[in-house]
Amino acid sequence: MTPLYYALHSGNLYGTERMALATLQALRDDFAPHLFAPEGPVFAEAKRLGIPAEPFAGSLDFARRLNRHVAAAPPFAFVATGVAHSLACIAVAARHRRAHTHLHLVHGGTDERLSYGRKRLLNRTAVRFVAVSHFVRGRLLAHGVAGSKVSVIENFLPQAAVAAAPRRGAFAAGGIRRIAIVSRIDPIKRVDLVLDALACEPSLAALAIDVYGTGSDFDALRARAEHHHPNVNFRGFVADIPGMLARSDLLVHLCPEEPFGLAVIEAMAAGIPVLVPDRGGAGSLVRDGVDGFRFRADDAGALAARLMSLATAPAAALNARVAGAHATLAWRFGEAARIADYRRLLAGSSR
């Protein structure tokens, strides 16, 4: 079976790492997976899934480790999220004259140069870029990556995860009462916008708002909420995100620069409506009034107005958006279709 080496630039267990594991797991009938990553919690999850994983310390160590595998391997497939790791693979494959397919996954991030700008270094290679959203593709093109080299394969939820996800019951009464926000608490994520919206419309104090996540703005925003908006609770990191979502009435996503927004499709699986900005990767996941709701990005007044309308929305309208999201999750963010996209690229990008 063809080896599939997947190199991550981080050993964390956020969206990028979770999608890498889900992709490797889903491709096991076609490839023999092997994960490379810096030390971190991704290794415990890889072990749980039975995916061989190997830590590395820096780009040179990664190159040495990959070299040992490639030297003894037949033609192989390779996926990376960091430019240095793609360049190392190109060099190692050339040294051993090994044919391989090579995808470079782009999930985006907060640093434009690191997330998008350096990718154009791979323009003259045989590497194929995979952007996780059309927003990410647009950022790549803006930074000089050749459009002919970029395919879009959106993130997905594994079938097993969707089947096992706890779901909120249908709305029996109108109006949302409890809101969830799942996000890093960093400036670019705009979690502060929900506090600005509450300042615009004091009647929103009747809503219970739970914020899940940590980051550089955590202490400052929690202190602001404690002093002015006690209905907003900053909960920090919570492991059981699916269970928490199923106990909520609405997921609010606030970042207009989000490359994708995995929490949005997790909320769809949990059976709760979603409210997202009308810009960025998260905004592209939702059709307003069909499978969720949108508000004008970076506009506290627009967010407040939308929350006011949802606080009194009829149960039938909320249930209709949940049903629309359930259908979207199946055809757009389903595992089978997206893994078929990966298979096609891995088969068609051989050199």
For each residue, the residues with C-beta under 8 A, 3 or more apart:
1: 30 31 32
2: 30 31 32 74 75 76 77
3: 31 32 34 69 73 74 76 77
4: 24 27 31 32 33 34 76 77 78 79 346
5: 34 36 66 69 76 77 78 79 89
6: 20 23 24 33 34 35 36 78 79 80
7: 36 37 62 66 78 79 80 81 82 85 89
8: 11 16 17 20 35 36 37 38 42 81 82
9: 38 81 82 85
10: 14 16 17 37 38 40 42 81
11: 8 17 37 38 39 40 41 42 43 55
12: 16 17 40 41 42
13: 17 18 40 41 42 45
14: 10 17 18
15: 18 19 107 155 260 262
16: 8 10 12 19 20 81 105 107
17: 8 10 11 12 13 14 20 21 37 40 42 45
18: 13 14 15 21 22 45 262
19: 15 16 22 23 107 132 155 156 262
20: 6 8 16 17 23 24 35 42 79 81 105
21: 17 18 24 25 35 42 45 46 49 51
22: 18 19 25 26 156 157 158 161 335
23: 6 19 20 26 27 79 339 342
24: 4 6 20 21 27 28 33 35 49 51
25: 21 22 28 33 49 51 158
26: 22 23 158 335 339
27: 4 23 24 30 31 33 339 342 343 346
28: 24 25 31 32 33
29:
30: 1 2 27 343 346
31: 1 2 3 4 27 28 77 346
32: 1 2 3 4 28
33: 4 6 24 25 27 28 51 52
34: 3 4 5 6 51 52 53 54 69
35: 6 8 20 21 24 42 46 51 52 53 54
36: 5 6 7 8 53 54 55 56 62 65 66 85
37: 7 8 10 11 17 40 42 43 53 55 56
38: 8 9 10 11 55 56 57
39: 11 43 55 57
40: 10 11 12 13 17 37 43
41: 11 12 13 44 45
42: 8 10 11 12 13 17 20 21 35 37 45 46 53
43: 11 37 39 40 46 47 53 55
44: 41 47 48
45: 13 17 18 21 41 42 48 49
46: 21 35 42 43 49 51 52 53
47: 43 44 50 51 53
48: 44 45
49: 21 24 25 45 46
50: 47
51: 21 24 25 33 34 35 46 47
52: 33 34 35 46
53: 34 35 36 37 42 43 46 47
54: 34 35 36 65
55: 11 36 37 38 39 43
56: 36 37 38 61 62 65
57: 38 39 61
58: 61 62
59: 62 63 84 85 88
60: 63 64
61: 56 57 58 64 65
62: 7 36 56 58 59 65 66 84 85 88
63: 59 60 66 67 88 91 92
64: 60 61 67 68
65: 36 54 56 61 62 68 69
66: 5 7 36 62 63 69 70 88 89 92
67: 63 64 70 71 92 95 96
68: 64 65 71 72
69: 3 5 34 65 66 72 73 76
70: 66 67 73 76 92 93 96 98
71: 67 68 96
72: 68 69
73: 3 69 70 76 98
74: 2 3 98
75: 2 98 99 100
76: 2 3 4 5 69 70 73 98 100
77: 2 3 4 5 31 100 101 102 103 346
78: 4 5 6 7 86 89 93 100 101 102 103
79: 4 5 6 7 20 23 102 103 104 105
80: 6 7 83 85 86 89 102 103 104 105
81: 7 8 9 10 16 20 85 104 105 106 107
82: 7 8 9 85 86
83: 80 86 87 104 118 119 121 122
84: 59 62 87 88
85: 7 9 36 59 62 80 81 82 88 89
86: 78 80 82 83 89 90 102 104 122 125 127
87: 83 84 90 91 121 122
88: 59 62 63 66 84 85 91 92
89: 5 7 66 78 80 85 86 92 93 100 102
90: 86 87 93 94 102 125 127
91: 63 87 88 94 95
92: 63 66 67 70 88 89 95 96 98
93: 70 78 89 90 96 97 98 99 100 102
94: 90 91 97
95: 67 91 92
96: 67 70 71 92 93
97: 93 94
98: 70 73 74 75 76 92 93
99: 75 93 350 351
100: 75 76 77 78 89 93 350 351
101: 77 78 128 345 346 347 349 350 351
102: 77 78 79 80 86 89 90 93 125 126 127 128 349 351
103: 77 78 79 80 127 128 129 130 342 345 346 349
104: 79 80 81 83 86 119 122 127 128 129 130
105: 16 20 79 80 81 130 132
106: 81 115 116 119 129 130 131 132 136 140
107: 15 16 19 81 132 136 259 260
108: 115 116 132 133 135 136 139 258 259 260 281
109: 114 115 259
110: 115 186 188 257
111: 114 115
112: 115 116 117 139 143
113: 116 117 118
114: 109 111 117 118
115: 106 108 109 110 111 112 139 259
116: 106 108 112 113 119 136 139 140 142 143 145
117: 112 113 114 120 143 144
118: 83 113 114 121
119: 83 104 106 116 122 129 140 143 145
120: 117 123 143 144 145 146
121: 83 87 118
122: 83 86 87 104 119 125 127 129 145 149
123: 120 144 145 146 149
124:
125: 86 90 102 122
126: 102 349 351
127: 86 90 102 103 104 122 149
128: 101 102 103 104 149 151 345 349
129: 103 104 106 119 122 140 145 149 150 151
130: 103 104 105 106 150 151 152 153 342 345
131: 106 134 136 137 140 150 151 152 153
132: 19 105 106 107 108 136 152 153 154 155 259 260 281
133: 108 136 137 152 154 259 260 281 284 285
134: 131 137 138 152 281 284
135: 108 138 139 258 259 260 280 281 283 284
136: 106 107 108 116 131 132 133 139 140 152 259 260 281
137: 131 133 134 140 141 147 150 152
138: 134 135 141 142
139: 108 112 115 116 135 136 142 143 259
140: 106 116 119 129 131 136 137 143 145 150
141: 137 138 144 145 147 150
142: 116 138 139
143: 112 116 117 119 120 139 140
144: 117 120 123 141
145: 116 119 120 122 123 129 140 141 149 150
146: 120 123 149 150
147: 137 141 150
148:
149: 122 123 127 128 129 145 146
150: 129 130 131 137 140 141 145 146 147
151: 128 129 130 131 341 345
152: 130 131 132 133 134 136 137
153: 130 131 132 338 341 342 345
154: 132 133 260 285 332 333 338
155: 15 19 132 260 262 265 333 338
156: 19 22 265 333 334 335 337 338 339
157: 22 161 162 265 266 269 329 333 334 335
158: 22 25 26 161 162 335
159: 162 163 334 335 336
160: 163 164
161: 22 157 158 164 165 242 269
162: 157 158 159 165 269 329
163: 159 160
164: 160 161 242
165: 161 162 242 246 266 269 270
166: 242 243 246 270
167: 246 269 270 271
168: 245 246 247 248 249 270 271 272
169: 172 271
170: 271 315 319 322
171: 174 249 315 318 319 322
172: 169 315
173: 315
174: 171 312 313 314 315 317 318
175: 310 311 312 313
176: 179 207 249 250 273 307 310 311 313 318
177: 206 207 208 249 311
178: 207 208 209 210 247 248 249 250
179: 176 207 208 209 210 248 249 250 251 252 307
180: 210 212 244 245 248 250 251 252 267 272
181: 191 194 209 210 211 212 213 251 252 253 254
182: 212 213 241 244 245 251 253 263 266
183: 189 191 211 212 213 215 253 254 255 263
184: 189 213 214 215
185: 189 191 211 213 214 215 216 217 218 221 234
186: 110 189 215 216 217
187: 190 192 216 217
188: 110 255 257
189: 183 184 185 186 215 217 254 255 258
190: 187 193 254 255 256 298
191: 181 183 185 194 195 211 217 221 254
192: 187 195 196 217 221 224
193: 190 196 197 254 298 300 303
194: 181 191 197 198 209 211 232 252 254 303
195: 191 192 198 199 221 224 225 228 229 232
196: 192 193 199 200 300 303
197: 193 194 200 201 204 300 301 303 304 307
198: 194 195 201 202 204 205 228 229 231 232 304
199: 195 196 202 228 229 300
200: 196 197 300 301 304
201: 197 198 204 304 305 307 308
202: 198 199 205
203: 206 308
204: 197 198 201 207 231 304 307 308 311
205: 198 202 229 231
206: 177 203 231 311
207: 176 177 178 179 204 231 307 311
208: 177 178 179 231 233
209: 178 179 181 194 229 231 232 233 252
210: 178 179 180 181 233 235 244 248
211: 181 183 185 191 194 221 232 233 234 235
212: 180 181 182 183 235 236 237 238 241 244
213: 181 182 183 184 185 218 236 237
214: 184 185 218 236 237
215: 183 184 185 186 189 218
216: 185 186 187
217: 185 186 187 189 191 192 220 221
218: 185 213 214 215 221 222 234 236
219: 222 223
220: 217 223 224
221: 185 191 192 195 211 217 218 224 225 234
222: 218 219 225 226 234
223: 219 220 226 227
224: 192 195 220 221 227 228 229
225: 195 221 222 228 229 230 232 233 234
226: 222 223 230
227: 223 224
228: 195 198 199 224 225
229: 195 198 199 205 209 224 225 232
230: 225 226
231: 198 204 205 206 207 208 209
232: 194 195 198 209 211 225 229
233: 208 209 210 211 225
234: 185 211 218 221 222 225
235: 210 211 212 238
236: 212 213 214 218
237: 212 213 214
238: 212 235 241 244
239:
240: 243 244
241: 182 212 238 244 245 263 266
242: 161 164 165 166 245 246 266 269 270
243: 166 240 246 247
244: 180 182 210 212 238 240 241 247 248
245: 168 180 182 241 242 248 251 263 266 267 270 272
246: 165 166 167 168 242 243 270 271 272
247: 168 178 243 244
248: 168 178 179 180 210 244 245 251 270 272
249: 168 171 176 177 178 179 272 273 318
250: 176 178 179 180 272 273 274 275 310
251: 179 180 181 182 245 248 263 264 267 272 273 274 275
252: 179 180 181 194 209 274 275 276 303 307
253: 181 182 183 258 261 263 264 274 275 276 277 282
254: 181 183 189 190 191 193 194 277 303
255: 183 188 189 190 258 261 277 280 282
256: 190 277 279 280 283 297 298
257: 110 188 279 280
258: 108 135 189 253 255 261 280 281 282
259: 107 108 109 115 132 133 135 136 139 280 281
260: 15 107 108 132 133 135 136 154 155 281 282 285
261: 253 255 258 264 265 276 280 281 282 285
262: 15 18 19 155 265 266
263: 182 183 241 245 251 253 266 267
264: 251 253 261 267 268 274 276 282 285 286 292
265: 155 156 157 261 262 268 269 285 329 333
266: 157 165 182 241 242 245 262 263 269 270
267: 180 245 251 263 264 270 272 273 274 325
268: 264 265 271 274 291 292 325 326 328 329 333
269: 157 161 162 165 167 242 265 266 329
270: 165 166 167 168 242 245 246 248 266 267
271: 167 168 169 170 246 268 322 326
272: 168 180 245 246 248 249 250 251 267 322
273: 176 249 250 251 267 292 293 310 318 321 322 325
274: 250 251 252 253 264 267 268 286 292 293 325
275: 250 251 252 253 292 293 294 295 306 307 310
276: 252 253 261 264 282 283 285 286 292 293 294 295
277: 253 254 255 256 280 282 283 294 295 296 297 298
278: 283 288 294 295 296 297
279: 256 257 283 297
280: 135 255 256 257 258 259 261 277 283 284 297
281: 108 132 133 134 135 136 258 259 260 261 284 285
282: 253 255 258 260 261 264 276 277 285 286
283: 135 256 276 277 278 279 280 286 294 297
284: 133 134 135 280 281
285: 133 154 260 261 264 265 276 281 282 292
286: 264 274 276 282 283 291 292 293 294
287: 290 291 292 324 328
288: 278 292 293 294
289: 293 321
290: 287 321 324 328
291: 268 286 287 321 324 325 327 328
292: 264 268 273 274 275 276 285 286 287 288 321 324 325
293: 273 274 275 276 286 288 289 306 310 321
294: 275 276 277 278 283 286 288
295: 275 276 277 278 299 302 303 305 306
296: 277 278 299 302 303
297: 256 277 278 279 280 283
298: 190 193 256 277
299: 295 296 302 303
300: 193 196 197 199 200 303 304
301: 197 200 304 305
302: 295 296 299 305 306
303: 193 194 196 197 252 254 295 296 299 300 306 307
304: 197 198 200 201 204 300 301 307 308
305: 201 295 301 302 308 309
306: 275 293 295 302 303 309 310
307: 176 179 197 201 204 207 252 275 303 304 310 311
308: 201 203 204 304 305 311 312
309: 305 306 312 313
310: 175 176 250 273 275 293 306 307 313 318
311: 175 176 177 204 206 207 307 308
312: 174 175 308 309
313: 174 175 176 309 310 317 318
314: 174 317 318
315: 170 171 172 173 174 318 319
316: 319 320
317: 174 313 314 320 321
318: 171 174 176 249 273 310 313 314 315 321 322
319: 170 171 315 316 322 323
320: 316 317 323 324
321: 273 289 290 291 292 293 317 318 324 325
322: 170 171 271 272 273 318 319 325 326
323: 319 320 326 327
324: 287 290 291 292 320 321 327 328
325: 267 268 273 274 291 292 321 322 328 329
326: 268 271 322 323 329 330
327: 291 323 324 330 331
328: 268 287 290 291 324 325 331 332 333
329: 157 162 265 268 269 325 326 332 333 334
330: 326 327 333 334
331: 327 328 334 337
332: 154 328 329 337
333: 154 155 156 157 265 268 328 329 330 338
334: 156 157 159 329 330 331 337 338
335: 22 26 156 157 158 159 338 339
336: 159 339 340
337: 156 331 332 334 340 341
338: 153 154 155 156 333 334 335 341 342
339: 23 26 27 156 335 336 342 343
340: 336 337 343 344
341: 151 153 337 338 344 345
342: 23 27 103 130 153 338 339 345 346
343: 27 30 339 340 346 347
344: 340 341 347 348
345: 101 103 128 130 151 153 341 342 348 349
346: 4 27 30 31 77 101 103 342 343 349
347: 101 343 344 350
348: 344 345
349: 101 102 103 126 128 345 346
350: 99 100 101 347
351: 99 100 101 102 126
